[in-house]
């Protein structure tokens, strides 16, 4: 099972607001949900807010996929090394 979580910092230094966007048994479906939320956030014109999205196992501290609205890049975790690997920019 994979959960999709969105974090939004409305102003620099603010506490990030964490919103659980759902979960899926399939990793690919969870990533699609996160990408859709990312596109909706961008379309809403959220000003200078900083947001990022993660796909992880429920409650895990380590995400399997992560993206943010400032870099416009996506990363996955190499499970062998634990390193972030850019998969799309």
N, C-alpha and C positions, 0 to 999 in steps of 0.2 A: 504494500500500500504506500502511496505517495501523497503528501499534502502540499498544497500551493499556498504560500504566504506572501503577502504584500506588506512592505514597511514604507512609511512615508514620514519624512521630516519636513514639516511645513516651512520652517525657517532654520537657517544654519544654527546648530547647537541645540535645537529643540529635541525633546524626547521623541523618538520615532514611534509612530502609531502602527501597531501590528494588527493586520486583518487576515484572518484565515479565509481563503477564497474557495476552498473545497479540497476534495481528495479523489484519487483515482487508483485503481489497481494497476493501471498501465502508466509507465513513466512518460511515454510519448504524449498521452492524453493530458497528463499533468503539465507538461511543458507547453502544450498548446493553450491550456487555460491561462498559464502565466503570460504567454506572449499576447493573448487577447486582452488581458488586463493591462498590460504595458501599452498596447495600442490605444485602448480606451483612455488611459491616463494622459497620454500624449495628445489625443484628440480633444480632451477636455480643457487643454491649455492651462495647466495647473501652475503657471507662473514659474517661480524660482524654487518650488518644492523639489526635494530630492527624494526619489523613490527607488526601491529595488524589490525584486521578486526572487523567491527561492522555491525550489522543489526539493523536498527532503522526506525522509521517513518520518512519520508522526512523532513529534517531540525531539527529534534528533538535533544536535548542535551543529552537525556538519551537513551542508547542503549538497545535493547531487548536481544541481544546476542553479545558476545565479545570473541575473542581468540587472542593469540599472539604467535609468533614464538619462544620465549625464554622459556616460561613455558610449552608449548604444552598442555595447558588446555583450556577448553571452559566453559563459564559462561553464565547464563541467569539471568534476573532480576525477582525477586519475586515481582509481581506488588502490592501485599498487603503490603509488608514491605519496598520495594525499595532496598532490599539487593541483592547482587550478590550471586548466588548459583552455585557451580561447578556442571556441568552436564557431563563432560567427561575429562579424563586426559590421 
